[in-house]
Amino acid sequence: MTRESYRESRMRSVAIGCAIVLMIILAIVGSPLAIGRVHAAIDGIATADGTAAVAPAPAPLARAIRRVGTIQLPGPAGAVAAPAVADLVIDQAAHLTVGNRRIPSHLSAAARAAIARTAARAAIARTAALTVPLVASAAIARASSTGISGFAGLNALDSAIGNGLSLSSPAAGSAIEPPDQGLCVGGSEVVEMTNLELSIYNTSGAVQSGPTTLSTIFGVSPADFLSDPKCYYDAPTNTFYMTVTDLQDISTLNHSSLLIAVMMAGSTTVTDYAIDTTNDGTNGTPTHPGCPCYGDQPLLGADQNGIYVTTNEFALAVINDPTSTVFNGSQIYAISKADLAAAAIQIGYYYLQGPLPLLNGIAASMQPAAPPDGAFDTANGGSEFFMNSLDFGGTGDNRMAVWAMVNTCAIPSTTTTACGGGIAITLSPPILRVRNYVDPPPAMQAIGSIPYGSSLAQSEEQIDTGDDRLHQLVYANGKLYAGLNTEVRVHAAPQAGIEYFMVKPTFVTRIQHGQPILLFHVRLLRNGFVAHSRDDLYYPSIGVTTTGRALMVFSLSGPTLFPSAAYFPLAMGGPRKIHILQAGAGPDDGFSGYPIISGINVARWGDYSAAVAQGTAVWMATEYIPAACTTTLYATDPLCGMTRAPESNWGTYISVSNPPS
């Protein structure tokens, strides 16, 4: 892969212009906000009259959240039902093509219908002019920082056993890649989720519950296809909120749901809910183009009033036709946190259906903010923030959209009285100019023993580093923090690196025609890269304390390094280095990267990592390779002494540290 190198221009840490934020979505009677028109330049692209257009948002749909029931958590290594072998093979194949599916180009039919032709031409001109960032190499510390500890989390064998693996006669199809890691910490409990297991540890790493299959946790059939787990601990309600996407009866491809599990800290009772996301007009759902559909990559956030989940809506037909480009963009679910915490029978929520037009395409992978320790933005009736990258064509970009939803106290509720005025959201969000980002190349890894690959007569695989969509968004200390994967050039060769962002959101009230108008303004405070001259870095997550101390966790590997867990301190001053949390013991040896099975030699990796703050500490979780195995041992014991699954060998590492200021 070759691209023209270039010298980066100075970061523009300036305001991009205040864009009109708000349009009232629910009832506007009695609202302190008024809809108006204010001059706003959006990244140099404005409407013909130089104003930000304001249009009515769709009315809330009459939909319901179905209460699935409750389950009791088992103790350590609790027994669970296993799916049938036939379902395993379908499930495994679906994870290769469905989970975290790449966003179709802005030239797709859905996007063409949502944007103007002139904007499409501007997007093509913009991306054609982009060059790959040329960045400096960060040093790797010789030893990890003091005051950091950790333990091994879930691994491929845990997932395979929960997914039906027989230890006496292993069957094909029980391994799952990628693991898709979720993490949340509350009180003395550390909750980790992957595809397709959950474990609860104490803060010393001792297992308190699990590994338990996600189908058990969410109260659905083990035959369901589940993917993309996320977890958030909410301090004010002392409750864990977990989400996953669910395709029921994957063989018929006619139904999907967004599942939500709610568990109070210290409890063993989980209450489960489901939102129908089929959206083909059946069961009270709206009729969306190309559906029946499913909500891919559900992303999880919160503020003082709501739990927020966004999904990317794709046609279910993509499972049988990976070339399908039916894509309806981000869908936003704002759910009453009070109702969920109370385990109410009826749950109030607001649904904003896509596609949401956004400059040269439609909004996708909108990350909702997840604040630590209940440190929400309580102004304007409660505020939740969203952020997403704008690479619509897979050719790179240099912009970020930042969204705000305010007056969230108006989210419908069955247990509390919603405030007046209605919910409002930025449907013409301000756009930040950032440094260039481009889809990263696959990661290299050191040469080592690949007993499973060798049994298939395959050569060592590379590692998929994903695309340049935004990863986990945190609101802390009045700022938004996030990062993404991008191609970089440290010297000449293309590598996978990380670009990170620190953004300051503010609200300003102006009087226009005698009415108060609320404006939303964002400013880029910091924008930088983390890369290494030899190794690839991928799948970042940033954990931030309420005082703004931040650590970024990720995986890394290279020609002399097996896939490892690492972190980078995002301190404002002083030398900063990459720290290895846990070095990988061998190369990735999973089925998804062998052409004889998947058709490509690039293996699916974590899709995302996780980092969350609790008090002054930041907890981090990411993927690495925990153990090596020889071809000789594998030939007689494909579990290699209970260290791996027959078809995959990933593992996760969980650590905690007090970051520098």
ZADODREN-599132 format. One record per residue (C-alpha): residue number from 1; z, y, x. Coordinates in steps of 0.1 Angstrom, whole numbers, plus 2048, in hexadecimal, padded with zeros to 3 digits. Layout:
N
[node NUM; [Z; Y; X]],
...
***
This chain:
661
[node 1; [800; 800; 800]],
[node 2; [7F6; 821; 810]],
[node 3; [7FD; 845; 805]],
[node 4; [7FA; 866; 816]],
[node 5; [81A; 870; 828]],
[node 6; [826; 893; 824]],
[node 7; [842; 8AA; 82D]],
[node 8; [85A; 8B0; 810]],
[node 9; [85D; 8D3; 803]],
[node 10; [87F; 8E2; 7FE]],
[node 11; [893; 8D6; 7E0]],
[node 12; [891; 8EE; 7C3]],
[node 13; [8B4; 8F1; 7B7]],
[node 14; [8AC; 90C; 79E]],
[node 15; [8AD; 90E; 779]],
[node 16; [88E; 901; 768]],
[node 17; [892; 918; 74B]],
[node 18; [8A7; 917; 72B]],
[node 19; [894; 903; 711]],
[node 20; [89D; 903; 6ED]],
[node 21; [8B3; 8E7; 6E7]],
[node 22; [8BC; 8E0; 6C5]],
[node 23; [8AD; 8D7; 6A4]],
[node 24; [8C3; 8CD; 688]],
[node 25; [8BD; 8A9; 67D]],
[node 26; [8D6; 8A3; 662]],
[node 27; [8E1; 8BD; 648]],
[node 28; [8E1; 8E1; 655]],
[node 29; [8F7; 8F0; 63A]],
[node 30; [915; 900; 64A]],
[node 31; [908; 8FA; 66D]],
[node 32; [913; 913; 687]],
[node 33; [8F1; 90E; 698]],
[node 34; [8D1; 91E; 68C]],
[node 35; [8AE; 912; 694]],
[node 36; [89A; 92C; 6A6]],
[node 37; [87D; 932; 6BE]],
[node 38; [884; 93D; 6E2]],
[node 39; [86C; 943; 6FF]],
[node 40; [86E; 925; 716]],
[node 41; [859; 919; 733]],
[node 42; [85B; 8F4; 737]],
[node 43; [851; 8EA; 75A]],
[node 44; [833; 902; 757]],
[node 45; [827; 8F2; 737]],
[node 46; [82E; 905; 717]],
[node 47; [81F; 907; 6F4]],
[node 48; [802; 91F; 6EF]],
[node 49; [818; 93C; 6E4]],
[node 50; [831; 937; 701]],
[node 51; [84D; 92A; 6EB]],
[node 52; [85E; 908; 6E8]],
[node 53; [853; 8F9; 6C7]],
[node 54; [86E; 8EF; 6AE]],
[node 55; [866; 8D6; 693]],
[node 56; [87B; 8C3; 67A]],
[node 57; [888; 8A2; 687]],
[node 58; [886; 883; 671]],
[node 59; [8A1; 87E; 658]],
[node 60; [8BA; 862; 65F]],
[node 61; [8AF; 840; 652]],
[node 62; [8C3; 82B; 639]],
[node 63; [8CB; 80F; 651]],
[node 64; [8E9; 7F9; 657]],
[node 65; [8FC; 7EA; 674]],
[node 66; [904; 7C6; 66B]],
[node 67; [926; 7B8; 675]],
[node 68; [91F; 796; 684]],
[node 69; [944; 78C; 686]],
[node 70; [95F; 787; 6A0]],
[node 71; [964; 76E; 6BC]],
[node 72; [982; 765; 6D2]],
[node 73; [97D; 766; 6F8]],
[node 74; [983; 745; 70A]],
[node 75; [998; 743; 729]],
[node 76; [988; 73E; 74B]],
[node 77; [969; 728; 74B]],
[node 78; [96A; 723; 725]],
[node 79; [953; 709; 716]],
[node 80; [934; 716; 704]],
[node 81; [917; 708; 6F1]],
[node 82; [8F7; 704; 704]],
[node 83; [8D4; 70B; 6F8]],
[node 84; [8BA; 6F0; 6F5]],
[node 85; [8A4; 6E9; 713]],
[node 86; [885; 6F4; 701]],
[node 87; [896; 716; 6FA]],
[node 88; [89F; 719; 71E]],
[node 89; [87C; 718; 72A]],
[node 90; [871; 732; 711]],
[node 91; [88E; 748; 719]],
[node 92; [888; 746; 73F]],
[node 93; [863; 74F; 73A]],
[node 94; [86B; 76C; 724]],
[node 95; [883; 77B; 73E]],
[node 96; [865; 77E; 756]],
[node 97; [850; 793; 73E]],
[node 98; [867; 7A3; 724]],
[node 99; [887; 7B1; 734]],
[node 100; [884; 7D4; 741]],
[node 101; [85F; 7D4; 73A]],
[node 102; [84A; 7ED; 74D]],
[node 103; [842; 80C; 738]],
[node 104; [81D; 80D; 72E]],
[node 105; [807; 829; 73C]],
[node 106; [805; 84A; 72A]],
[node 107; [7E1; 840; 724]],
[node 108; [7EC; 826; 70B]],
[node 109; [7E3; 82B; 6E6]],
[node 110; [806; 833; 6DB]],
[node 111; [809; 84E; 6F6]],
[node 112; [7E7; 85D; 6EF]],
[node 113; [7F1; 862; 6CB]],
[node 114; [811; 874; 6D6]],
[node 115; [803; 88D; 6EF]],
[node 116; [7E7; 8A6; 6F2]],
[node 117; [7C8; 89F; 706]],
[node 118; [7CE; 8BD; 71C]],
[node 119; [7F1; 8B1; 724]],
[node 120; [7E3; 88F; 72D]],
[node 121; [7CA; 89F; 745]],
[node 122; [7E6; 8B4; 755]],
[node 123; [7FB; 894; 75A]],
[node 124; [7DE; 883; 76C]],
[node 125; [7D9; 8A1; 783]],
[node 126; [7FE; 8A3; 78A]],
[node 127; [802; 87E; 794]],
[node 128; [7E2; 87D; 7A8]],
[node 129; [7F0; 899; 7BE]],
[node 130; [812; 888; 7C5]],
[node 131; [81A; 87A; 7E8]],
[node 132; [835; 861; 7F1]],
[node 133; [855; 872; 7FD]],
[node 134; [85A; 872; 823]],
[node 135; [880; 86F; 828]],
[node 136; [89A; 86A; 844]],
[node 137; [8AB; 849; 84B]],
[node 138; [8CF; 846; 842]],
[node 139; [8E4; 833; 85C]],
[node 140; [8F5; 812; 853]],
[node 141; [91A; 813; 85B]],
[node 142; [926; 7F8; 873]],
[node 143; [943; 7F0; 85C]],
[node 144; [94B; 7F8; 838]],
[node 145; [963; 813; 830]],
[node 146; [988; 80C; 830]],
[node 147; [999; 80A; 80E]],
[node 148; [97D; 7F6; 7FD]],
[node 149; [981; 7D3; 7EF]],
[node 150; [96C; 7BC; 7DB]],
[node 151; [965; 799; 7CE]],
[node 152; [949; 783; 7C3]],
[node 153; [93E; 786; 79F]],
[node 154; [927; 772; 789]],
[node 155; [90A; 75E; 799]],
[node 156; [8EB; 74A; 791]],
[node 157; [8FF; 72A; 78D]],
[node 158; [917; 73A; 773]],
[node 159; [8F9; 746; 75F]],
[node 160; [8E7; 724; 762]],
[node 161; [905; 710; 757]],
[node 162; [90A; 727; 739]],
[node 163; [8E5; 725; 732]],
[node 164; [8E6; 6FF; 72F]],
[node 165; [8E4; 6F2; 753]],
[node 166; [8F1; 6CE; 755]],
[node 167; [903; 6CA; 776]],
[node 168; [8FB; 6A5; 776]],
[node 169; [8D6; 6A8; 76F]],
[node 170; [8CA; 6CC; 773]],
[node 171; [8AD; 6D5; 75D]],
[node 172; [892; 6EF; 762]],
[node 173; [895; 710; 74F]],
[node 174; [8BA; 716; 751]],
[node 175; [8B8; 730; 76D]],
[node 176; [8B5; 755; 762]],
[node 177; [8A7; 772; 776]],
[node 178; [8AE; 78E; 779]],
[node 179; [8D3; 78F; 772]],
[node 180; [8D4; 7B3; 764]],
[node 181; [8F8; 7BD; 76E]],
[node 182; [910; 7D0; 758]],
[node 183; [933; 7DB; 762]],
[node 184; [950; 7ED; 751]],
[node 185; [975; 7F1; 75B]],
[node 186; [992; 7FA; 745]],
[node 187; [9B7; 7F6; 74B]],
[node 188; [9BC; 7D7; 760]],
[node 189; [99C; 7C7; 755]],
[node 190; [97A; 7C5; 766]],
[node 191; [95E; 7BA; 74F]],
[node 192; [93D; 7AE; 75F]],
[node 193; [91E; 7A4; 74B]],
[node 194; [8FD; 795; 757]],
[node 195; [8E1; 781; 748]],
[node 196; [8F0; 76E; 738]],
[node 197; [915; 76C; 73F]],
[node 198; [935; 781; 73D]],
[node 199; [955; 77E; 751]],
[node 200; [975; 792; 750]],
[node 201; [989; 796; 770]],
[node 202; [9A9; 7A8; 778]],
[node 203; [9A7; 7C3; 792]],
[node 204; [9AE; 7AA; 7AE]],
[node 205; [990; 795; 7A4]],
[node 206; [9A1; 778; 793]],
[node 207; [98E; 76B; 775]],
[node 208; [9A0; 771; 754]],
[node 209; [984; 766; 73C]],
[node 210; [962; 755; 741]],
[node 211; [948; 752; 74C]],
[node 212; [93E; 752; 728]],
[node 213; [91B; 753; 71B]],
[node 214; [90F; 774; 70B]],
[node 215; [904; 761; 6EC]],
[node 216; [928; 757; 6E7]],
[node 217; [934; 77B; 6EE]],
[node 218; [91C; 78A; 6D6]],
[node 219; [91F; 76F; 6BB]],
[node 220; [8FB; 763; 6BA]],
[node 221; [8E9; 742; 6BF]],
[node 222; [8E5; 735; 6E2]],
[node 223; [8C0; 732; 6DA]],
[node 224; [8BD; 758; 6D8]],
[node 225; [8AC; 76B; 6F4]],
[node 226; [8C5; 785; 702]],
[node 227; [8BE; 79E; 71D]],
[node 228; [8CA; 7BF; 72D]],
[node 229; [8F0; 7BE; 729]],
[node 230; [903; 7DF; 72C]],
[node 231; [928; 7E7; 72A]],
[node 232; [93D; 806; 727]],
[node 233; [963; 80B; 726]],
[node 234; [96F; 828; 711]],
[node 235; [991; 835; 71C]],
[node 236; [99B; 848; 6FC]],
[node 237; [996; 829; 6E6]],
[node 238; [9A0; 811; 701]],
[node 239; [982; 7FC; 6F8]],
[node 240; [965; 7EA; 708]],
[node 241; [942; 7EF; 6F8]],
[node 242; [927; 7D7; 702]],
[node 243; [902; 7D5; 6F8]],
[node 244; [8E5; 7BD; 6FC]],
[node 245; [8C2; 7B9; 6ED]],
[node 246; [8BC; 799; 6D8]],
[node 247; [89C; 788; 6CE]],
[node 248; [8A5; 76F; 6B3]],
[node 249; [890; 74F; 6B1]],
[node 250; [87A; 758; 6CE]],
[node 251; [861; 73E; 6C5]],
[node 252; [857; 751; 6A5]],
[node 253; [859; 774; 6B3]],
[node 254; [862; 784; 692]],
[node 255; [885; 793; 696]],
[node 256; [89A; 7A7; 6AF]],
[node 257; [8BB; 7B8; 6B0]],
[node 258; [8D0; 7CF; 6C5]],
[node 259; [8F2; 7BF; 6C8]],
[node 260; [913; 7D1; 6CE]],
[node 261; [934; 7C1; 6D7]],
[node 262; [955; 7D3; 6D5]],
[node 263; [975; 7C7; 6E6]],
[node 264; [996; 7DA; 6EA]],
[node 265; [9A4; 7D9; 70E]],
[node 266; [9BD; 7BD; 712]],
[node 267; [9B1; 7AB; 6F2]],
[node 268; [99F; 78A; 6EF]],
[node 269; [98D; 793; 6CF]],
[node 270; [969; 7A0; 6CF]],
[node 271; [959; 7AF; 6B0]],
[node 272; [933; 7AD; 6AF]],
[node 273; [919; 7C2; 69D]],
[node 274; [8F3; 7C1; 69B]],
[node 275; [8D9; 7DB; 694]],
[node 276; [8B7; 7CE; 689]],
[node 277; [89C; 7DB; 6A1]],
[node 278; [87E; 7C8; 694]],
[node 279; [872; 7E8; 683]],
[node 280; [855; 7D8; 670]],
[node 281; [860; 7E4; 64E]],
[node 282; [875; 7C4; 647]],
[node 283; [89A; 7C3; 640]],
[node 284; [89C; 7E9; 63B]],
[node 285; [88D; 7F1; 65D]],
[node 286; [872; 80C; 661]],
[node 287; [84E; 803; 667]],
[node 288; [844; 80B; 68A]],
[node 289; [821; 806; 69A]],
[node 290; [81B; 7E3; 6A8]],
[node 291; [83C; 7D4; 69C]],
[node 292; [84F; 7BC; 698]],
[node 293; [85F; 7CB; 6B7]],
[node 294; [87E; 7C8; 6CD]],
[node 295; [893; 7E2; 6DF]],
[node 296; [88F; 7DC; 705]],
[node 297; [8A8; 7E8; 71F]],
[node 298; [8C4; 7F5; 708]],
[node 299; [8D6; 811; 71B]],
[node 300; [8FA; 81A; 713]],
[node 301; [90D; 83A; 714]],
[node 302; [929; 84C; 701]],
[node 303; [93A; 86D; 6F9]],
[node 304; [95A; 875; 6E6]],
[node 305; [94A; 86D; 6C4]],
[node 306; [92F; 853; 6CA]],
[node 307; [922; 835; 6DC]],
[node 308; [8FD; 83A; 6E4]],
[node 309; [8E3; 820; 6EA]],
[node 310; [8BE; 827; 6F2]],
[node 311; [8A3; 80C; 6F3]],
[node 312; [87F; 80A; 6FD]],
[node 313; [86C; 7FB; 6DF]],
[node 314; [851; 7E1; 6E6]],
[node 315; [83E; 7CA; 6D0]],
[node 316; [84C; 7A6; 6CF]],
[node 317; [829; 79A; 6D5]],
[node 318; [82D; 7A4; 6FA]],
[node 319; [83F; 782; 700]],
[node 320; [81E; 76F; 6F9]],
[node 321; [808; 78C; 705]],
[node 322; [816; 79D; 724]],
[node 323; [7F9; 7B5; 724]],
[node 324; [804; 7C4; 703]],
[node 325; [809; 7EA; 705]],
[node 326; [818; 7EF; 6E3]],
[node 327; [834; 807; 6EC]],
[node 328; [847; 81F; 6D4]],
[node 329; [85D; 830; 6EE]],
[node 330; [882; 836; 6EE]],
[node 331; [897; 830; 6CF]],
[node 332; [8B9; 841; 6CD]],
[node 333; [8D8; 832; 6BB]],
[node 334; [8F6; 849; 6B8]],
[node 335; [913; 833; 6AB]],
[node 336; [935; 83D; 69F]],
[node 337; [94E; 834; 6BA]],
[node 338; [96B; 837; 6A2]],
[node 339; [95B; 81D; 68B]],
[node 340; [954; 805; 6A7]],
[node 341; [977; 809; 6B6]],
[node 342; [986; 802; 694]],
[node 343; [971; 7E2; 690]],
[node 344; [966; 7F0; 66F]],
[node 345; [951; 7DC; 657]],
[node 346; [939; 7F9; 651]],
[node 347; [92E; 80D; 66F]],
[node 348; [920; 830; 66E]],
[node 349; [903; 839; 685]],
[node 350; [8E5; 850; 689]],
[node 351; [8C3; 843; 694]],
[node 352; [8A8; 858; 6A4]],
[node 353; [887; 844; 6A4]],
[node 354; [86C; 849; 6BE]],
[node 355; [853; 84F; 6CB]],
[node 356; [861; 871; 6D8]],
[node 357; [844; 886; 6E6]],
[node 358; [84D; 892; 709]],
[node 359; [834; 8A7; 71D]],
[node 360; [819; 88E; 729]],
[node 361; [826; 86F; 717]],
[node 362; [842; 862; 702]],
[node 363; [867; 85F; 70B]],
[node 364; [871; 83E; 71A]],
[node 365; [890; 830; 72B]],
[node 366; [8A6; 84D; 720]],
[node 367; [8C7; 847; 732]],
[node 368; [8E5; 852; 71D]],
[node 369; [903; 860; 732]],
[node 370; [922; 84B; 736]],
[node 371; [940; 861; 741]],
[node 372; [95E; 852; 753]],
[node 373; [982; 852; 746]],
[node 374; [979; 863; 725]],
[node 375; [96E; 883; 736]],
[node 376; [955; 88E; 71C]],
[node 377; [944; 8AF; 715]],
[node 378; [956; 8BA; 6F6]],
[node 379; [944; 8DB; 6F0]],
[node 380; [92E; 8E1; 6D3]],
[node 381; [93E; 8C5; 6BE]],
[node 382; [939; 8AC; 6D9]],
[node 383; [91B; 8A8; 6F1]],
[node 384; [908; 88A; 6FE]],
[node 385; [8EE; 88D; 719]],
[node 386; [8CF; 878; 720]],
[node 387; [8B7; 878; 73E]],
[node 388; [896; 867; 747]],
[node 389; [87A; 867; 760]],
[node 390; [857; 871; 757]],
[node 391; [840; 859; 769]],
[node 392; [82A; 851; 74B]],
[node 393; [80D; 841; 75F]],
[node 394; [81F; 82E; 77A]],
[node 395; [811; 846; 794]],
[node 396; [830; 85A; 79B]],
[node 397; [83E; 87B; 790]],
[node 398; [856; 897; 79A]],
[node 399; [867; 8A0; 779]],
[node 400; [885; 896; 765]],
[node 401; [88C; 89C; 740]],
[node 402; [8B0; 8A4; 736]],
[node 403; [8BA; 8A1; 712]],
[node 404; [8DA; 8AC; 6FF]],
[node 405; [8E7; 8A0; 6DD]],
[node 406; [902; 8B7; 6CF]],
[node 407; [919; 8B9; 6B2]],
[node 408; [91E; 893; 6B5]],
[node 409; [93D; 896; 6A0]],
[node 410; [923; 895; 683]],
[node 411; [91A; 870; 68A]],
[node 412; [920; 85F; 669]],
[node 413; [941; 84B; 667]],
[node 414; [952; 834; 64F]],
[node 415; [975; 838; 65F]],
[node 416; [976; 85E; 667]],
[node 417; [969; 87D; 657]],
[node 418; [949; 88A; 669]],
[node 419; [948; 8AF; 670]],
[node 420; [92F; 8C6; 660]],
[node 421; [90F; 8D5; 66D]],
[node 422; [8FB; 8B6; 676]],
[node 423; [8F0; 8A6; 697]],
[node 424; [8D8; 8BA; 6AD]],
[node 425; [8C4; 8AE; 6CB]],
[node 426; [8AB; 8BD; 6E4]],
[node 427; [889; 8B1; 6D9]],
[node 428; [879; 8C9; 6F2]],
[node 429; [890; 8C2; 70F]],
[node 430; [891; 8D7; 72F]],
[node 431; [87E; 8C7; 74C]],
[node 432; [88B; 8C7; 770]],
[node 433; [874; 8C8; 78E]],
[node 434; [881; 8AE; 7A7]],
[node 435; [873; 89E; 7C7]],
[node 436; [857; 885; 7C3]],
[node 437; [85E; 862; 7B7]],
[node 438; [846; 845; 7B6]],
[node 439; [849; 820; 7AC]],
[node 440; [858; 80E; 7CA]],
[node 441; [848; 7F1; 7DD]],
[node 442; [858; 7CF; 7DD]],
[node 443; [875; 7CA; 7F6]],
[node 444; [873; 7B5; 815]],
[node 445; [88E; 79C; 81E]],
[node 446; [897; 789; 83E]],
[node 447; [888; 767; 843]],
[node 448; [8A0; 74A; 83C]],
[node 449; [8A3; 729; 82A]],
[node 450; [893; 727; 807]],
[node 451; [89A; 703; 7FC]],
[node 452; [88E; 708; 7D9]],
[node 453; [86E; 71A; 7E4]],
[node 454; [868; 700; 7FF]],
[node 455; [86A; 6E5; 7E4]],
[node 456; [84E; 6F6; 7D3]],
[node 457; [83A; 6FC; 7F3]],
[node 458; [83E; 721; 7EE]],
[node 459; [843; 73D; 808]],
[node 460; [860; 755; 808]],
[node 461; [85E; 76F; 7ED]],
[node 462; [862; 795; 7EC]],
[node 463; [87A; 7A6; 7D4]],
[node 464; [870; 7BB; 7B6]],
[node 465; [87F; 7DE; 7B9]],
[node 466; [875; 7E9; 796]],
[node 467; [865; 80A; 78E]],
[node 468; [86F; 82E; 78E]],
[node 469; [881; 830; 76D]],
[node 470; [8A3; 841; 76F]],
[node 471; [8C2; 82B; 773]],
[node 472; [8E6; 82F; 766]],
[node 473; [8EF; 853; 75C]],
[node 474; [913; 860; 761]],
[node 475; [922; 880; 753]],
[node 476; [940; 88A; 769]],
[node 477; [950; 8AA; 775]],
[node 478; [937; 8BE; 75F]],
[node 479; [919; 8AF; 770]],
[node 480; [8FF; 893; 76B]],
[node 481; [8F9; 879; 786]],
[node 482; [8DD; 85F; 788]],
[node 483; [8C5; 84E; 7A0]],
[node 484; [8A4; 83B; 7A0]],
[node 485; [88F; 824; 7B5]],
[node 486; [872; 834; 7C7]],
[node 487; [859; 82D; 7E3]],
[node 488; [862; 840; 802]],
[node 489; [854; 844; 826]],
[node 490; [86E; 845; 841]],
[node 491; [854; 842; 85C]],
[node 492; [832; 834; 852]],
[node 493; [836; 815; 83D]],
[node 494; [83F; 817; 818]],
[node 495; [862; 80C; 80F]],
[node 496; [879; 80B; 7F1]],
[node 497; [893; 827; 7F1]],
[node 498; [8A8; 83A; 7D8]],
[node 499; [8A6; 85D; 7CB]],
[node 500; [8C5; 86C; 7BB]],
[node 501; [8CD; 88A; 7A5]],
[node 502; [8EA; 8A0; 79D]],
[node 503; [8E3; 8B7; 77F]],
[node 504; [8F8; 8D2; 76E]],
[node 505; [8F4; 8D5; 748]],
[node 506; [900; 8F4; 736]],
[node 507; [8FE; 903; 714]],
[node 508; [8F8; 927; 70C]],
[node 509; [8FB; 938; 6E9]],
[node 510; [8E3; 955; 6E3]],
[node 511; [8E0; 96B; 6C4]],
[node 512; [8BD; 96D; 6B6]],
[node 513; [8B6; 97F; 695]],
[node 514; [8DB; 980; 68F]],
[node 515; [8DF; 95A; 692]],
[node 516; [8F0; 946; 6AF]],
[node 517; [8D7; 931; 6C1]],
[node 518; [8E3; 915; 6D8]],
[node 519; [8CF; 911; 6F8]],
[node 520; [8D1; 8F4; 711]],
[node 521; [8CC; 8FB; 736]],
[node 522; [8CB; 8E3; 754]],
[node 523; [8CD; 8EB; 779]],
[node 524; [8C6; 8D3; 795]],
[node 525; [8E4; 8D4; 7AD]],
[node 526; [8DA; 8B8; 7C5]],
[node 527; [8BC; 8A2; 7CA]],
[node 528; [8B9; 88B; 7E7]],
[node 529; [8AE; 869; 7F4]],
[node 530; [8BF; 84B; 804]],
[node 531; [8A9; 835; 819]],
[node 532; [8A9; 821; 839]],
[node 533; [88F; 81E; 854]],
[node 534; [88F; 7F8; 852]],
[node 535; [89E; 7ED; 832]],
[node 536; [895; 7F1; 80D]],
[node 537; [8AF; 7FF; 7F4]],
[node 538; [8AC; 7F7; 7CF]],
[node 539; [8BD; 7FA; 7AD]],
[node 540; [8D7; 816; 7B1]],
[node 541; [8F4; 81E; 79B]],
[node 542; [90C; 83C; 7A1]],
[node 543; [931; 83B; 798]],
[node 544; [942; 85D; 795]],
[node 545; [966; 866; 790]],
[node 546; [971; 882; 779]],
[node 547; [975; 898; 798]],
[node 548; [952; 891; 7A4]],
[node 549; [957; 878; 7BF]],
[node 550; [939; 861; 7C0]],
[node 551; [92D; 840; 7CE]],
[node 552; [90A; 831; 7CA]],
[node 553; [907; 80B; 7CA]],
[node 554; [8E6; 7F8; 7D0]],
[node 555; [8D7; 7D9; 7DF]],
[node 556; [8C4; 7DA; 800]],
[node 557; [8B1; 7C2; 816]],
[node 558; [898; 7C3; 832]],
[node 559; [886; 7AF; 84D]],
[node 560; [8A7; 7A7; 85E]],
[node 561; [8BE; 7A9; 840]],
[node 562; [8C3; 792; 822]],
[node 563; [8C8; 7A2; 800]],
[node 564; [8EA; 7B3; 802]],
[node 565; [902; 7C9; 7EE]],
[node 566; [906; 7EC; 7FB]],
[node 567; [911; 80F; 7F2]],
[node 568; [90D; 833; 7FD]],
[node 569; [927; 84F; 7F9]],
[node 570; [918; 86E; 7E8]],
[node 571; [931; 886; 7F8]],
[node 572; [928; 8AB; 7FA]],
[node 573; [92F; 8AD; 820]],
[node 574; [933; 899; 83F]],
[node 575; [91F; 87B; 84D]],
[node 576; [914; 862; 833]],
[node 577; [909; 83F; 83B]],
[node 578; [8FE; 81F; 828]],
[node 579; [91B; 807; 826]],
[node 580; [916; 7E2; 822]],
[node 581; [92F; 7D5; 807]],
[node 582; [925; 7B0; 80B]],
[node 583; [909; 7A4; 821]],
[node 584; [8F1; 78A; 813]],
[node 585; [8F3; 767; 820]],
[node 586; [8CF; 75D; 81B]],
[node 587; [8AE; 767; 80B]],
[node 588; [8A8; 769; 7E6]],
[node 589; [89B; 747; 7DB]],
[node 590; [894; 74B; 7B6]],
[node 591; [879; 73D; 79F]],
[node 592; [86C; 75F; 794]],
[node 593; [85D; 767; 7B6]],
[node 594; [849; 747; 7BB]],
[node 595; [824; 749; 7B1]],
[node 596; [823; 724; 7A6]],
[node 597; [83C; 72E; 78A]],
[node 598; [839; 753; 783]],
[node 599; [817; 75B; 792]],
[node 600; [824; 774; 7AB]],
[node 601; [838; 773; 7CC]],
[node 602; [84F; 790; 7C2]],
[node 603; [871; 784; 7B3]],
[node 604; [883; 796; 797]],
[node 605; [8A3; 7A5; 7A3]],
[node 606; [8C0; 7B6; 792]],
[node 607; [8AC; 7D0; 77D]],
[node 608; [8CC; 7E5; 780]],
[node 609; [8EE; 7E6; 790]],
[node 610; [90E; 7F7; 783]],
[node 611; [928; 80F; 78F]],
[node 612; [945; 81E; 77B]],
[node 613; [963; 833; 783]],
[node 614; [988; 82D; 779]],
[node 615; [9A0; 848; 784]],
[node 616; [999; 850; 7A9]],
[node 617; [987; 82F; 7AF]],
[node 618; [963; 825; 7AB]],
[node 619; [95A; 801; 7A2]],
[node 620; [938; 7F4; 7AC]],
[node 621; [924; 7D5; 7A5]],
[node 622; [902; 7CA; 7B2]],
[node 623; [8EE; 7AC; 7BB]],
[node 624; [8EC; 799; 7DC]],
[node 625; [8E7; 776; 7E9]],
[node 626; [90A; 766; 7ED]],
[node 627; [901; 745; 7FE]],
[node 628; [8E7; 733; 813]],
[node 629; [8DC; 70F; 810]],
[node 630; [8C7; 6F8; 825]],
[node 631; [8A9; 6E5; 818]],
[node 632; [8BA; 6C5; 823]],
[node 633; [8D9; 6CC; 80E]],
[node 634; [8C4; 6D8; 7F0]],
[node 635; [8B0; 6B8; 7F0]],
[node 636; [8CF; 6A4; 7E7]],
[node 637; [8E4; 6C0; 7D6]],
[node 638; [8CF; 6DB; 7C5]],
[node 639; [8EF; 6EE; 7BD]],
[node 640; [8F7; 6F0; 7E3]],
[node 641; [91C; 6E9; 7DF]],
[node 642; [91E; 6FE; 7BE]],
[node 643; [912; 71D; 7CF]],
[node 644; [8F1; 722; 7BD]],
[node 645; [8DB; 717; 79F]],
[node 646; [8BE; 6FF; 7A7]],
[node 647; [8A4; 71B; 7A0]],
[node 648; [8B6; 73A; 7AA]],
[node 649; [8D2; 746; 7C2]],
[node 650; [8DB; 76A; 7B9]],
[node 651; [8FF; 775; 7B7]],
[node 652; [912; 796; 7B0]],
[node 653; [92C; 7A8; 7C4]],
[node 654; [947; 7BE; 7B4]],
[node 655; [95A; 7D8; 7C9]],
[node 656; [971; 7F6; 7C5]],
[node 657; [976; 814; 7DB]],
[node 658; [985; 837; 7DB]],
[node 659; [967; 84D; 7E4]],
[node 660; [96A; 86B; 7FB]],
[node 661; [969; 88E; 7ED]],
***
